[in-house]
Amino acid sequence: MSVETDALVYTNENCIGCNKCISACPVLTANYAVEENGSNKIVVDGKACISCGACFDACEHEARSFRDDTERFFEDLKRGEKISLLLAPAFLANYPKEYASVLGGLKNLGANHIISVSFGADITTWGYIKYITEHNFTGGISQPCPAVVGYIEKYVPELIPKLVPIHSPLMCAAIYVKKYMKLPDKLAFISPCIAKKSEIEDPNTYGYVSYNVTFEHLMEYVRKHNIKGPDVSDEIEYGLGSIYPMPGGLKENVYWFCGEEVFVRQVEGEKHMYEFLEDYRERVRKGKPLPFMVDALNCANGCVYGTAIETGKAGNDDNLYALWEIREKSKRSGVNHPFAKGLSPKQRLRKLNSQFSKLDIHDFIRKYTDHSKEIIIKKPSETELEEIFRSMEKGTVQEKKINCSACGYETCAKMAKAIYNGCNTKTNCLHYMKNTIEIEKETAEALSKEMQEKNEIIERKNRQISDLVEEVSQDFELLDKSIHEMALGNSNNAEESTGINMLMMEVVEFSEQLKGSLEIIETLTNSLQSNNEEITNVADETNLLSLNASIEAARAGSAGRGFAIIAENIKKLADSSKDTAADSEANQAKIGEAVETLMAKADQLIQIIDGVNQRVMSLAAATEEIAAATTEVGEVSTKLKGKMEELVQ
């Protein structure tokens, strides 16, 4: 899509894409629906736009702006450019109280002459009647309105031959100033119309006018810079041309000079005007009866409420009443004036021709240019149209004629044609979007149902997880408790191990002492053996002595009987000592064996106790490690429990 955005009328940042401008616009392709920064917007194609201003009236968001030459005009005045003013008659009607002081202020800034375009309108009236009557040019369309001329040149070129070939009041005034007043100044038009800029830039107007200074932008500048001066008015007398800005103003001028026997078709209004031209083309083509002329204006209330007046001025009829006063003043002119009330139409016409007898009508002849080949509105074939309707979900006859106008176009067919020309898209069709939304709604409902089922499964899983988490949480509490008890038990074990270790040390010490005692016993036992040997030796000696004594007693006889008894007793004693010594020796042997066994066991006990002691010490160290590990496990358990609780929440 290629859109020429350098236009007199353009879309500003207030646009929200409401489509009202599309519905008001007489040109199918002058507005393009686009998306900018994620928002819908309707932009103006400057090449297709005729600057009729219909979108300004339709838009509630003040989303349309326009360009003129106001800034350049004031800059050139400041630089000392010689500039004279052509003043639209609607200026006095719009600003009856400020009119004179504003003109005085412009004079102070350097404006040279101030000439009312009403005088140019008088020339236009003269030129129209003269050309129509001399060339039998009936059915001609007036061309003071550049929006109407632009529409015909671009979209109904068949009517170009029906445009009256006489310049507008503005250009007639400019030509008069340049050719008859010989004024070399640049000319600035104080204008109520946006489209006048397209007229003054048209090659067919030869650059007679340099600036289109609109009422709205002029007064903004005047108030901002406090421009005013001594009261000044326009410099040339004029007649009924002052009422041209009124609806039917040209028609009334024609009636004033030709009588009401002629039929002047009066048409105005942004919508009605262009519908009329489409119908008028068919009327001309079919050779049907035509009026004397067509008084055609774009604005419904005439130029007095033109496209470039201030917004507040359009809300009442004050401007029309002001123009009516000017009209009545013109009709009260003296009998020698062509606009005098007391004359007949023929008398007025003679006087009008007399007034402008020195003018050459050829100076005011206007040419037109066919621009229709520059702006092509493509017409889709039936097949192409059906394809577009299918893409818009419009399959039935009823759907193709919903004609809700929400898209901005009067009919679904025009919307389809706009889509075909690339200036709109099916997404701006309410019916299409409604169907799309319904489909998306059904899809969303199906997805919602599916999601609901999945959510139920997830909720079930969540409940299971929650139950599991609760169970695990309880297990963690039990684990915490067990770890605590284990830690406590481990701590007790550590203490018990330490106590056992100390006791075992005592046992080791006792075993060492026992071993020492056994060694002493062994020593004593060894000493006892020596004693037994001595006893045995003594007993042997005693037995020997007893034997000797017995022998001696026998030798002594009865005298030795007592001695023999003693000897016998000594022998018994010696035998007894010997038996005792023998028995003691046997016991000593047993004690020795027992001591040896005890000593061996004592050594074994010491080794065992030493091993136990080493193991107890290892157990104590392991217990400390277990205690540390238990603490870590407890901390991890606490953290895991917290995480599980967070998961449940």
Secondary structure, DSSP 4 states (H G I P E B T S, - for coil): -------SEEE-TT----SHHHHH-S-TTSEEEEEETTEEEEEE-TTT-----HHHHH-SS--EEE--SHHHHHHHHHTT--EEEEE-THHHHH-TTTHHHHHHHHHHHT---EEEHHHHHHHHHHHHHHHHHHHT-TTEEP-S-HHHHHHHHHH-GGGGGGB-SB--HHHHHHHIIIIIS---SEEEEEES-STHHHHHTSGGGTT---EEEEHHHHHHHHHHTT---S----SS---GGGGTTSTTHHHHHHHHHH-TTS-EEEEESHHHHHHHHHHHHHHHHTT----SEEEEESSTT-GGG-TTS-GGGGGSSHHHHHHHHHHHHHHTS-TTSTT-TTS-HHHHHHHHHHHTTTS-GGGGB------TTTS------HHHHHHHHHHTT--SHHHHT----TTSSSSHHHHHHHHHTTS--GGG-HHHHHHHHHHHHHHHHHHHHHHHHHHHHHHHHHHHHHHHHHHHHHHHHHHHHHHHHHHHHHHHHHHHHHHHHHHHHHHHHHHHHHHHHHHHHHHHHHHHHHHHHHHHHHHHHHHHHHHHHHHHHHHHGGGGHHHHHHHHHHHHHHHHHHHHHHHHHHHHHHHHHHHHHHHHHHHHHHHHHHHHHHHHHHHHHHHHHHHHHHHHHHHHHHHHHHHHHHHH-
